Amino acid sequence: MNKTTSYPIVGIGFSAGGIEALQTFLANLPDPTGASFVIIPHLSAQNESQLDKVLKRYTHLQIHWITDHVIPQPECAYLLPPGKQLDFQAEAFLLKPRLAEQKINHMIDLGFAALAQAFQRRVIGIVLSGMGNDGLTGARAIEQQGGIVLVQNPETAQFQSMPKSIISHDHPDMVATPKELAGILIRMF
C-alpha cells in the first residue's frame, strides 16, 4: 500500500453530551496543529445535521463533511455524515451506507477500526461523552496497530458510560478533561 501522508490522524468519537466536550477540545487546539481530525458522532440516520456550522464557531480548522476519495489533510476536521459508515481505500475516505438493521450505533468502533487499518500507528483515538460502550472495540483496534487512545475524564462528561467503558475494559494512554486533552494531544506530535 502506498502511504502518502505522515502527519497524525486524530479520530474523535462521541454521542450524548459530547458536542460541548468537542467544542471545548477544538477551542483549545493551537493553530496550526499539524494533524488531521476525523469526527465520528452518533447522528440520526434520518435527519440532516448542522454540526459543521456549529463547530466552525469553535475552531480554526476547516470543517468538511466526509466525501469519497478524499485523503484527510492537516488543519482540517472531517465529519462522518448521518446514515454513513466510515471506511478507507488506501488513505482515501470511502463511505458505506449504514445498514437499516444496525439498531445500536457502533459507528465509533467501525470508524476507529477503519482509521487503525488505514493509518496504523499514526492514529490517536479520543472518546468523549456518550452512552453505551461504542468506541471500546475501536480503541482496541487503534492500540493493536500501535496508535494512542485518550479518553475524557468521566467526571467531566455529561454521559459517562462511553468513557467509563474504555477505562474499565481497556487501558487508555490518558484520561483528562476536554481542555486538557487538547494540550496533551499537541505535546504528542
C-alpha positions as CSV (number, residue, x, y, z in Angstrom):
1,M,0.0,0.0,0.0
2,N,1.4,3.4,-1.0
3,K,1.4,5.7,2.1
4,T,1.1,9.3,1.1
5,T,0.6,11.1,4.4
6,S,2.9,11.3,7.5
7,Y,1.0,13.6,9.9
8,P,-1.1,12.3,12.8
9,I,-4.7,11.4,12.2
10,V,-7.0,12.1,15.2
11,G,-10.2,10.2,15.4
12,I,-12.8,11.7,17.8
13,G,-15.9,9.7,18.8
14,F,-18.8,10.9,20.9
15,S,-22.5,10.6,21.4
16,A,-24.9,12.1,24.0
17,G,-23.4,15.1,25.7
18,G,-20.3,15.1,23.5
19,I,-20.9,18.3,21.5
20,E,-20.0,20.6,24.3
21,A,-16.9,18.5,25.1
22,L,-15.9,18.6,21.5
23,Q,-16.4,22.4,21.3
24,T,-14.1,22.8,24.3
25,F,-11.5,20.5,22.9
26,L,-11.5,22.2,19.5
27,A,-11.4,25.7,21.0
28,N,-8.2,24.8,22.9
29,L,-6.2,23.4,19.9
30,P,-3.3,25.6,18.8
31,D,-3.1,27.0,15.3
32,P,-1.5,25.1,13.5
33,T,-2.0,21.6,14.9
34,G,-0.1,19.7,12.2
35,A,-2.8,17.0,12.3
36,S,-6.0,15.9,10.5
37,F,-9.1,15.2,12.6
38,V,-11.9,12.7,11.8
39,I,-15.0,13.3,13.9
40,I,-17.4,10.4,14.4
41,P,-20.6,11.4,16.1
42,H,-23.7,9.5,16.8
43,L,-26.1,11.2,14.4
44,S,-29.6,10.2,13.5
45,A,-29.5,8.4,10.1
46,Q,-32.8,10.1,9.1
47,N,-32.0,13.7,9.9
48,E,-29.8,16.3,8.3
49,S,-27.2,17.7,10.7
50,Q,-25.9,21.2,11.3
51,L,-22.9,20.0,13.2
52,D,-20.5,21.5,10.7
53,K,-22.0,25.0,11.2
54,V,-21.9,24.6,15.0
55,L,-18.3,23.5,15.1
56,K,-17.0,26.3,12.8
57,R,-17.6,28.8,15.6
58,Y,-15.1,27.0,17.9
59,T,-12.1,26.2,15.7
60,H,-9.6,27.5,13.2
61,L,-9.7,24.0,11.5
62,Q,-11.5,23.8,8.1
63,I,-14.7,21.7,8.7
64,H,-15.8,19.3,5.9
65,W,-18.4,16.6,5.7
66,I,-16.6,13.4,4.6
67,T,-16.8,12.6,0.9
68,D,-15.4,9.6,-1.0
69,H,-11.9,9.6,-2.4
70,V,-10.6,12.5,-0.3
71,I,-7.4,12.0,1.7
72,P,-7.6,13.6,5.1
73,Q,-5.4,16.8,5.2
74,P,-3.8,18.7,8.1
75,E,-5.7,21.6,9.7
76,C,-9.0,20.0,8.6
77,A,-11.7,18.3,10.5
78,Y,-13.9,15.8,8.7
79,L,-17.4,14.9,9.9
80,L,-19.0,11.5,9.3
81,P,-22.3,12.2,7.6
82,P,-25.6,10.9,9.0
83,G,-26.5,7.4,7.8
84,K,-23.0,6.6,6.7
85,Q,-20.2,4.2,7.9
86,L,-16.5,5.1,7.6
87,D,-14.1,3.1,5.6
88,F,-10.9,3.8,3.6
89,Q,-9.4,2.8,0.3
90,A,-5.7,3.1,0.9
91,E,-5.7,6.5,2.7
92,A,-8.8,8.0,1.0
93,F,-12.2,8.1,2.6
94,L,-14.8,5.6,1.4
95,L,-18.3,5.9,2.8
96,K,-20.6,3.0,3.1
97,P,-24.3,3.2,3.9
98,R,-25.2,2.4,7.5
99,L,-27.4,-0.7,7.4
100,A,-31.0,-0.3,8.4
101,E,-30.7,-3.3,10.7
102,Q,-27.9,-1.6,12.7
103,K,-30.2,-0.5,15.5
104,I,-27.4,0.0,18.0
105,N,-24.9,2.7,16.8
106,H,-21.4,1.4,16.6
107,M,-20.0,3.9,14.2
108,I,-17.2,4.9,16.5
109,D,-16.0,1.2,16.7
110,L,-16.2,0.8,13.0
111,G,-14.6,4.2,12.3
112,F,-11.8,3.8,14.7
113,A,-11.1,0.3,13.3
114,A,-11.0,1.7,9.7
115,L,-8.7,4.5,10.8
116,A,-6.4,2.0,12.5
117,Q,-6.3,-0.2,9.4
118,A,-5.5,2.8,7.1
119,F,-3.1,4.8,9.2
120,Q,-1.8,2.4,11.8
121,R,0.4,3.9,14.5
122,R,-0.3,7.5,13.3
123,V,-3.8,7.3,14.7
124,I,-4.8,8.9,18.0
125,G,-8.3,8.0,19.1
126,I,-10.3,10.2,21.5
127,V,-13.5,9.1,23.2
128,L,-15.7,11.9,24.6
129,S,-19.1,11.8,26.5
130,G,-21.6,9.3,25.4
131,M,-24.0,6.5,26.4
132,G,-23.2,2.8,25.8
133,N,-19.9,1.2,25.0
134,D,-19.3,2.3,21.4
135,G,-15.6,3.1,21.0
136,L,-14.2,0.2,23.1
137,T,-13.6,-2.2,20.2
138,G,-12.3,0.6,18.1
139,A,-9.9,1.8,20.8
140,R,-8.5,-1.7,21.0
141,A,-8.1,-1.8,17.2
142,I,-6.1,1.5,17.4
143,E,-3.9,0.1,20.1
144,Q,-3.3,-3.1,18.2
145,Q,-1.9,-1.0,15.4
146,G,0.4,1.0,17.7
147,G,-1.8,4.0,18.0
148,I,-2.8,6.0,21.1
149,V,-6.1,6.3,22.9
150,L,-7.2,9.3,25.0
151,V,-10.5,9.4,27.0
152,Q,-12.5,12.2,28.5
153,N,-12.5,12.1,32.3
154,P,-15.9,10.6,33.1
155,E,-16.3,13.1,36.0
156,T,-16.4,15.9,33.4
157,A,-18.7,14.0,30.9
158,Q,-22.4,14.7,30.7
159,F,-22.9,11.0,30.0
160,Q,-20.2,8.8,31.5
161,S,-20.8,5.3,30.1
162,M,-18.6,5.5,26.9
163,P,-15.5,6.9,28.7
164,K,-16.0,4.6,31.7
165,S,-16.3,1.6,29.4
166,I,-12.9,2.2,27.9
167,I,-11.3,3.0,31.3
168,S,-12.9,-0.2,32.8
169,H,-12.2,-2.6,30.0
170,D,-9.1,-1.2,28.3
171,H,-6.0,0.8,29.3
172,P,-6.2,4.2,27.6
173,D,-3.0,6.2,27.4
174,M,-4.5,9.2,29.1
175,V,-7.7,10.3,30.8
176,A,-8.3,14.1,31.1
177,T,-10.8,16.9,30.6
178,P,-11.5,18.0,27.0
179,K,-9.4,21.2,27.5
180,E,-6.5,19.1,28.9
181,L,-6.8,16.6,26.1
182,A,-6.2,19.3,23.5
183,G,-2.9,20.2,25.3
184,I,-1.9,16.6,25.8
185,L,-2.6,15.8,22.1
186,I,-0.4,18.6,20.8
187,R,2.5,17.6,23.0
188,M,2.4,14.2,21.4
189,F,3.2,15.5,17.9
